[in-house]
Amino acid sequence: MRIALIQVAQETDDFNPLPTTLADYESFGIYEGADIEQLRDYGQIGGHYEAIRRSGLDIETVPIIRAFAVAGGRITREAFEYFQDKIRTGLETCGPIDGLALQLHGACAAEGLDDVEGEQAALCRQILGPDIPIVLGLDHHGNVTQKIIDNVDAIVGHRTQPHDVYDTGILGTGLLIRLLTENLKPVMAWRKIPLLSHQEQFLTAHGPMKRWFDRAREMEAADPRVLQASNYPMQPWLDVTEGGWSTIVVTDNDQDLAERLADELADLVWSMRDDFQEREAISVDEAVLKADAAEKGVVVLSDTGDTVFGGAAGDSNLILEAMLRLKIKGPALVPLISPRAATQLHAAGVGATVTLPLGGDAATKFFTPLEVTGTVKAVGGGIVALSDYNHQPEVDFGKAVLFEVGPVTLLITEKRAVAGNTPDSYRALGIEPADYKIAVVKTASNFQFFAPISSGVVRADTRGPGQSDVFTLPWKNIPRPMYPLERFTDWRAHSSQPGPGPKGLK
């Protein structure tokens, strides 16, 4: 048995004006053919290989391409066409295959194209024909579209936030193997819910998201005909014409069951629509003072509006400005993505005292540069080993600098990399994050990397391309009405995929 493997993934934030280029993918490595096996212990790729191992069957993986970029602005048309060519060539030349394990994100948009994954899935189906099963693994913050549904046999999604991407790889390839060996006949039911929310209630360990995701797991456990039940709270900053939350149920040849369960999951999330809107973040000044006054560190201070893992540019200086103005005791760690500053400080060298503007490199509608004076404490960068990052073992930071400004130590990088969201990012330049009182992270929910050394989390209500205030974002394409931008009670009346409804089932 031969199974082809493709992973191309990026999450788009339409309010980040900086495009994602092939260079951004190259920072995380573009792997082709046998080189993909280097990642057999990491991420969804690793989960794929683990599913094959668990099966005990003689299965050959036909690796085609693995390309990943951290979330950002829309990918360039060049990048889109590049990956289309790689997918096309790979599938046309790989020889006969029995199935395709397709690993995409689901919330990727390109210049002039909203539905990148729909185009990628359609290309795979066009080449493989109708009889080769395709099982698609998605990030649960993906945006499910009609073209995606039409071109794959089954869909699985992340079961937790923070994401367990390894688990999703196991789920996807495990289901594909079952389709190939157990004569299953998958059918899918899909609901599109006209709902969006900020990211503060996205963790699946508690609150409304836990209730929604737990119900999906209960459905899978209760009936062997349910092959997968997956929920998709679309990431909040994707401004596309088919946007909105989704739920998908895959069953073994029982369409009525799939429809009934999809209705139940859609109605459940709609009943909690206001619970998802509850805010936990506090004002920037209040958050900074609260973190600085904590009895012990490391206090993780979430820069919600500049969430690099959600697609923001990493160039916010709002928390830095507040720390300096409020004269915190610290010490504090603050990451910043700035090719200009990283290059200038790298050239100045260790020990140099430099005055320069920081912040506002990309998202100029949200941030303006802040002039500071500080001392270069370390220079480094390049390919950095990250033992605490679950996607892969190393990432290219480009030029990287530690720049000390009063009580704040800034990690300034040329490339997006992981934006200081893991402790190893700092250890690579010779400092131990556990020695600091505060660590600012450019993420709204991926606090797990600092969890082993942190004493708590404080959310700062910062503006930016990833801000929690969804009402003031410049929406142009999202379908309307969309809750909570508009208020209404009947989600089916405004849904592109309402289904037959609970009373319409036979």
C-alpha positions as MATLAB code, in Angstrom:
seq = 'MRIALIQVAQETDDFNPLPTTLADYESFGIYEGADIEQLRDYGQIGGHYEAIRRSGLDIETVPIIRAFAVAGGRITREAFEYFQDKIRTGLETCGPIDGLALQLHGACAAEGLDDVEGEQAALCRQILGPDIPIVLGLDHHGNVTQKIIDNVDAIVGHRTQPHDVYDTGILGTGLLIRLLTENLKPVMAWRKIPLLSHQEQFLTAHGPMKRWFDRAREMEAADPRVLQASNYPMQPWLDVTEGGWSTIVVTDNDQDLAERLADELADLVWSMRDDFQEREAISVDEAVLKADAAEKGVVVLSDTGDTVFGGAAGDSNLILEAMLRLKIKGPALVPLISPRAATQLHAAGVGATVTLPLGGDAATKFFTPLEVTGTVKAVGGGIVALSDYNHQPEVDFGKAVLFEVGPVTLLITEKRAVAGNTPDSYRALGIEPADYKIAVVKTASNFQFFAPISSGVVRADTRGPGQSDVFTLPWKNIPRPMYPLERFTDWRAHSSQPGPGPKGLK';
ca = [
       0.000    0.000    0.000;
       1.290    3.457   -0.927;
       0.065    6.678    0.725;
       1.160   10.092   -0.532;
       1.850   12.829    2.019;
       1.476   16.570    1.444;
       1.622   19.383    3.986;
       1.361   23.050    3.010;
       0.229   25.302    5.856;
      -0.121   28.980    6.703;
      -2.744   30.924    8.669;
      -3.690   34.317    7.243;
      -4.471   37.515    9.121;
      -6.077   39.914    6.662;
      -5.352   42.882    8.930;
      -1.599   42.352    8.734;
      -0.525   44.245    5.593;
       2.819   42.439    5.322;
       2.556   39.594    2.778;
       3.853   36.111    3.523;
       6.495   35.161    0.961;
       8.389   32.028    0.052;
      11.192   33.339    2.263;
       8.845   32.996    5.258;
       8.268   29.344    4.398;
      12.001   28.847    3.908;
      12.605   30.098    7.459;
      10.831   26.981    8.653;
      12.195   24.798    5.860;
      10.619   23.590    2.628;
      11.141   19.842    2.527;
      10.615   17.664   -0.529;
      10.695   13.932   -1.099;
      12.722   11.828    1.296;
      13.901   14.930    3.181;
      10.446   15.085    4.783;
      11.343   12.036    6.855;
      13.599   14.292    8.956;
      10.363   15.448   10.591;
       8.970   12.006   11.357;
       8.958   12.834   15.090;
       7.425   16.310   14.783;
       4.022   17.833   14.156;
       1.396   16.408   11.823;
       4.114   14.826    9.719;
       5.239   12.864   12.754;
       1.653   11.884   13.516;
       1.311   10.482   10.004;
       4.300    8.198   10.482;
       3.059    7.198   13.932;
      -0.336    6.178   12.510;
       1.417    3.931   10.004;
       3.543    2.399   12.751;
       0.466    1.726   14.880;
      -1.328    0.059   11.977;
       1.309   -2.658   11.754;
       0.708   -2.778    7.994;
       3.200   -2.695    5.143;
       2.569    0.892    4.052;
       4.954    3.002    2.013;
       4.807    6.746    2.528;
       5.305    8.727   -0.671;
       6.418   12.114    0.704;
       5.852   14.975   -1.733;
       6.235   18.323    0.037;
       6.154   19.833    3.504;
       6.016   23.622    3.707;
       5.031   25.596    6.797;
       5.115   29.289    7.613;
       4.094   30.966   10.834;
       0.834   32.885   10.536;
       0.969   36.242    8.749;
      -0.501   38.362    6.003;
      -1.830   36.875    2.785;
       0.634   34.688    0.918;
       1.985   36.099   -2.314;
       0.642   34.856   -5.618;
       4.157   33.607   -6.342;
       4.054   31.412   -3.239;
       0.599   30.088   -4.124;
       1.644   29.153   -7.657;
       4.893   27.643   -6.403;
       3.046   25.217   -4.151;
       0.455   24.427   -6.821;
       3.311   23.440   -9.136;
       4.944   21.315   -6.428;
       1.690   19.530   -5.638;
       0.914   18.962   -9.316;
       4.368   17.667  -10.206;
       4.586   15.531   -7.091;
       1.281   13.757   -7.642;
       1.780   13.355  -11.379;
       5.207   11.730  -11.007;
       4.913    9.707   -7.786;
       3.460    6.613   -9.420;
       0.305    4.764   -8.366;
      -0.928    5.552   -4.864;
      -3.767    4.158   -2.801;
      -4.578    7.318   -0.837;
      -3.495   10.856    0.005;
      -2.852   12.227    3.483;
      -3.362   15.955    2.885;
      -2.379   18.313    5.702;
      -3.403   21.945    5.241;
      -4.336   24.758    7.622;
      -7.725   25.907    6.390;
      -7.351   29.650    6.952;
      -4.871   30.511    4.223;
      -5.628   33.264    1.725;
      -3.457   34.552   -1.101;
      -3.230   37.804   -3.008;
      -6.505   37.918   -4.952;
      -7.624   34.484   -3.720;
      -9.599   33.787   -0.552;
      -9.675   29.988   -0.573;
      -6.152   28.632   -0.974;
      -6.935   25.244    0.563;
      -9.988   24.806   -1.635;
      -7.788   25.291   -4.699;
      -5.171   22.898   -3.330;
      -7.742   20.201   -2.557;
      -9.348   20.654   -5.989;
      -5.973   20.267   -7.690;
      -5.303   17.036   -5.810;
      -8.733   15.669   -6.763;
      -8.294   16.679  -10.394;
      -5.036   14.750  -10.640;
      -6.030   11.709   -8.585;
      -9.545   11.287   -9.928;
     -12.655   10.325   -7.974;
     -11.555    6.923   -6.666;
      -8.388    7.685   -4.670;
      -9.420    8.643   -1.108;
      -8.197   11.962    0.236;
      -8.336   12.578    3.978;
      -7.722   16.193    4.918;
      -6.299   17.324    8.247;
      -7.121   20.925    9.191;
      -6.261   23.338   11.938;
      -9.492   23.847   13.844;
      -9.168   27.597   13.244;
      -9.601   26.906    9.558;
     -12.370   28.281    7.370;
     -14.251   25.406    5.762;
     -15.512   26.147    2.245;
     -17.674   24.389   -0.300;
     -14.668   23.701   -2.513;
     -12.854   21.980    0.361;
     -15.891   19.805    1.134;
     -16.394   18.892   -2.535;
     -12.880   17.608   -3.096;
     -12.003   15.388   -0.134;
     -13.490   12.202    1.284;
     -13.157   13.035    4.977;
     -11.894   15.848    7.189;
     -10.306   15.741   10.642;
      -9.312   18.694   12.813;
      -7.255   19.572   15.853;
      -8.966   18.386   19.021;
      -7.380   20.890   21.402;
      -6.202   24.463   21.735;
      -3.276   24.734   22.253;
      -3.075   22.450   19.246;
      -1.782   18.902   19.411;
      -0.678   18.745   15.792;
       0.922   15.321   16.242;
      -2.473   13.979   17.322;
      -4.102   15.438   14.207;
      -1.565   13.660   12.014;
      -2.435   10.397   13.721;
      -6.159   11.041   13.277;
      -5.928   11.885    9.590;
      -3.696    9.059    8.427;
      -5.337    6.632   10.842;
      -8.718    7.354    9.273;
      -7.249    7.075    5.769;
      -5.836    3.644    6.590;
      -9.255    2.567    7.858;
     -10.866    3.737    4.621;
      -8.384    1.674    2.666;
      -8.603   -1.497    4.749;
     -12.112   -1.690    6.258;
     -14.323   -0.904    3.269;
     -15.745    2.161    4.982;
     -17.868    4.573    2.965;
     -17.409    8.038    4.494;
     -20.114   10.672    4.179;
     -19.938   14.185    5.583;
     -22.428   16.702    6.949;
     -21.348   20.312    7.229;
     -22.833   23.360    8.893;
     -21.658   26.940    8.440;
     -22.447   29.142   11.428;
     -22.458   32.940   10.869;
     -20.391   33.539   13.978;
     -17.005   34.943   14.889;
     -15.389   35.925   18.162;
     -12.144   37.176   19.575;
      -9.555   34.630   20.683;
      -9.823   34.952   24.455;
     -12.274   32.040   24.801;
     -10.472   29.742   22.362;
      -8.764   27.429   24.868;
     -10.430   24.006   24.951;
      -9.558   23.309   28.600;
     -12.420   25.381   29.966;
     -15.407   27.523   29.112;
     -17.691   27.296   26.096;
     -15.002   25.905   23.790;
     -14.478   22.949   26.122;
     -18.183   22.198   26.153;
     -18.387   22.304   22.347;
     -15.315   20.155   21.776;
     -16.199   17.703   24.540;
     -19.561   17.069   22.885;
     -17.798   16.162   19.634;
     -15.651   13.636   21.490;
     -18.749   12.162   23.117;
     -20.348   11.673   19.721;
     -17.312    9.790   18.451;
     -17.218    7.567   21.517;
     -20.943    6.802   21.557;
     -21.395    5.381   18.055;
     -18.864    3.468   15.924;
     -20.525    4.829   12.806;
     -19.185    8.291   13.725;
     -15.725    8.397   12.191;
     -14.983   12.004   13.144;
     -16.768   15.019   14.606;
     -14.778   18.231   14.330;
     -15.439   21.873   15.146;
     -13.924   24.894   13.417;
     -14.016   28.244   15.259;
     -12.418   30.182   12.409;
      -9.509   32.369   13.414;
     -10.929   35.845   13.996;
      -8.923   37.901   11.499;
      -9.704   36.221    8.195;
     -11.774   38.609    6.095;
     -13.106   36.346    3.324;
     -16.395   35.901    1.499;
     -17.077   32.397    2.863;
     -15.967   33.210    6.406;
     -17.548   31.873    9.567;
     -17.446   28.984   12.002;
     -18.153   25.401   10.946;
     -18.787   21.941   12.235;
     -18.305   18.687   10.302;
     -19.442   15.160   11.100;
     -18.091   12.184    9.143;
     -19.939    8.869    9.403;
     -19.669    5.470    7.800;
     -22.372    5.578    5.135;
     -25.059    7.130    7.343;
     -25.932   10.560    6.003;
     -28.956   11.025    8.267;
     -26.829   10.417   11.367;
     -24.178   12.841   10.140;
     -26.818   15.516    9.465;
     -28.455   15.080   12.866;
     -25.170   15.312   14.776;
     -23.950   18.265   12.709;
     -27.192   20.068   13.551;
     -26.697   19.333   17.229;
     -23.129   20.689   17.261;
     -24.158   23.794   15.329;
     -27.111   24.476   17.623;
     -24.928   23.921   20.685;
     -22.304   26.462   19.664;
     -24.987   28.953   18.670;
     -26.593   28.622   22.101;
     -23.247   29.709   23.607;
     -22.584   32.529   21.136;
     -22.504   35.223   23.793;
     -20.269   33.168   26.083;
     -17.589   33.284   23.401;
     -17.706   37.077   23.425;
     -16.702   37.410   27.082;
     -13.467   39.358   27.524;
     -10.668   38.626   29.985;
      -7.996   41.060   28.809;
      -7.365   44.209   30.825;
      -5.940   47.567   29.778;
      -2.270   47.726   28.854;
      -1.259   49.823   31.869;
      -3.267   47.672   34.270;
      -1.783   44.482   32.807;
       1.775   45.784   33.027;
       1.358   46.935   36.630;
      -0.352   43.691   37.614;
       2.467   41.596   36.160;
       5.139   43.765   37.766;
       3.437   43.567   41.172;
       3.100   39.773   41.159;
       4.780   38.014   44.062;
       6.855   35.842   41.772;
       7.663   35.342   38.119;
       7.719   34.402   35.382;
       4.448   36.205   34.628;
       3.404   35.625   31.014;
       2.014   38.881   29.627;
      -0.034   38.194   26.506;
       0.107   40.851   23.793;
      -3.273   39.852   22.385;
      -3.369   42.393   19.557;
       0.058   41.432   18.213;
      -0.337   37.659   18.232;
       2.308   36.430   15.798;
       0.982   32.889   16.131;
      -2.347   34.315   14.943;
      -0.904   36.274   12.037;
       0.065   39.699   13.398;
       3.408   41.200   12.375;
       5.104   41.219   15.786;
       5.913   44.922   15.600;
       3.777   46.266   18.453;
       5.583   48.516   20.937;
       2.533   49.245   23.131;
       3.589   47.104   26.082;
       7.195   48.282   25.782;
       6.058   51.914   25.922;
       3.930   51.246   28.990;
       6.742   49.413   30.796;
       9.146   52.294   30.268;
       6.604   55.014   31.063;
       5.384   53.264   34.213;
       8.982   52.586   35.318;
       8.463   48.921   36.147;
      10.965   47.099   38.301;
      11.079   44.073   36.048;
      13.182   42.610   34.717;
      11.072   41.911   31.642;
      11.501   40.145   28.318;
       9.836   41.642   25.244;
      10.069   40.231   21.697;
       9.930   42.417   18.591;
      10.135   41.570   14.907;
      12.008   44.294   13.052;
      14.372   43.550   10.153;
      15.553   47.153   10.219;
      16.380   47.286   13.927;
      17.861   43.783   13.995;
      20.223   44.665   11.152;
      21.262   47.997   12.681;
      21.888   46.583   16.170;
      23.618   43.487   14.845;
      26.049   45.728   12.990;
      26.601   47.932   16.050;
      27.774   44.896   18.033;
      27.831   43.832   21.655;
      28.353   46.700   24.098;
      27.178   49.426   21.734;
      24.787   52.063   23.044;
      22.251   52.878   20.349;
      19.321   55.258   20.025;
      16.753   54.195   17.448;
      12.987   53.977   16.770;
      11.353   50.632   17.579;
       8.016   49.228   16.474;
       5.528   50.051   13.763;
       7.557   48.408   11.007;
       4.581   46.760    9.296;
       1.218   47.444   10.949;
       1.469   51.225   10.683;
      -2.288   51.694   11.097;
      -1.955   50.339   14.636;
       1.544   51.332   15.839;
       3.940   54.270   15.554;
       7.703   54.026   16.211;
       8.954   54.638   19.744;
      12.439   56.131   20.134;
      14.524   54.396   22.814;
      18.156   54.228   23.892;
      19.670   50.955   24.968;
      22.670   48.662   24.954;
      23.327   45.671   22.728;
      23.826   42.691   25.055;
      24.133   39.828   22.559;
      23.993   39.136   18.850;
      23.229   35.851   17.144;
      20.429   34.232   15.221;
      20.483   32.159   12.082;
      19.237   28.579   12.434;
      18.194   28.201   16.062;
      17.527   24.850   17.741;
      14.216   24.816   19.620;
      13.645   21.841   21.868;
      10.389   23.368   23.132;
       8.602   23.901   19.787;
       6.265   21.123   18.676;
       6.285   21.750   14.923;
       9.979   21.137   14.194;
      13.419   21.114   15.828;
      14.864   24.337   14.386;
      13.858   27.657   12.830;
      15.741   30.439   11.041;
      15.602   33.674   13.070;
      17.731   35.690   10.677;
      19.732   38.299   12.568;
      18.805   38.290   16.265;
      19.804   40.713   19.019;
      19.283   41.145   22.741;
      18.828   44.876   23.352;
      18.565   46.171   26.920;
      16.457   49.273   27.516;
      16.195   50.005   31.236;
      14.393   47.089   32.927;
      13.451   45.548   29.568;
      15.483   43.079   27.529;
      14.220   42.992   23.967;
      14.668   40.009   21.660;
      14.682   41.650   18.233;
      14.690   39.341   15.231;
      14.974   39.906   11.519;
      12.653   37.051   10.587;
       9.314   36.130   12.086;
      10.444   32.756   13.419;
       8.543   32.107   16.691;
       8.693   35.698   17.965;
      10.133   34.892   21.378;
       7.110   32.744   22.219;
       9.294   29.885   23.476;
      11.973   30.022   26.205;
      14.564   28.459   23.911;
      14.371   31.560   21.718;
      16.114   33.453   24.531;
      18.383   30.619   25.598;
      19.841   30.601   22.096;
      21.277   34.056   22.863;
      22.609   33.094   26.248;
      19.981   34.144   28.796;
      17.622   32.100   30.949;
      14.002   33.312   30.848;
      13.305   31.790   34.276;
      15.488   34.551   35.750;
      13.032   37.261   34.643;
       9.882   38.579   36.294;
       7.827   39.136   33.131;
       7.840   37.545   29.681;
       5.738   39.213   27.009;
       4.462   36.700   24.470;
       3.141   37.519   21.011;
       0.305   34.998   21.209;
      -3.224   35.014   22.526;
      -3.416   31.380   23.570;
      -0.178   29.454   23.070;
       1.077   29.879   26.608;
       2.101   26.226   26.900;
       5.706   26.855   25.886;
       6.356   29.038   28.941;
       4.127   26.967   31.246;
       6.997   24.977   32.845;
       8.568   28.184   34.198;
       5.640   30.597   34.501;
       3.604   31.551   37.568;
       0.581   32.907   35.727;
      -0.833   34.647   32.666;
      -2.097   38.221   32.261;
      -3.850   39.245   29.052;
      -3.215   42.794   27.857;
      -5.964   44.279   25.737;
      -3.693   45.652   23.024;
      -4.876   46.892   19.673;
      -3.384   45.441   16.511;
      -4.052   43.009   13.653;
      -4.959   40.332   16.213;
      -6.939   42.496   18.594;
      -9.880   41.199   20.600;
     -12.041   44.142   19.568;
     -13.570   42.621   16.433;
     -16.010   45.525   16.037;
     -13.458   48.135   14.968;
     -11.541   45.961   12.520;
     -11.936   47.154    8.906;
     -14.068   44.252    7.602;
     -14.664   44.288    3.853;
     -15.455   40.759    2.675;
     -16.860   38.728    5.583;
     -20.477   37.703    4.854;
     -23.058   39.830    6.622;
     -24.906   39.626    8.867;
     -22.253   38.023   11.061;
     -22.699   37.621   14.809;
     -21.761   39.625   16.893;
     -21.113   42.366   14.319;
     -24.866   42.165   13.884;
     -27.338   40.677   16.339;
     -29.886   38.033   15.336;
     -31.360   34.861   16.811;
     -31.770   32.399   13.898;
     -28.387   31.273   12.588;
     -29.914   29.148    9.813;
     -31.598   32.170    8.281;
     -28.190   33.680    7.552;
     -26.107   30.546    6.874;
     -24.758   29.408    3.509;
     -24.890   25.820    4.811;
     -27.811   25.529    7.228;
     -28.558   21.905    6.430;
     -32.088   20.491    6.383;
     -32.512   21.450   10.040;
     -33.514   19.234   12.942;
     -37.155   19.013   11.858;
     -36.342   18.385    8.218;
     -34.612   15.048    8.643;
     -36.294   11.911    7.400;
];
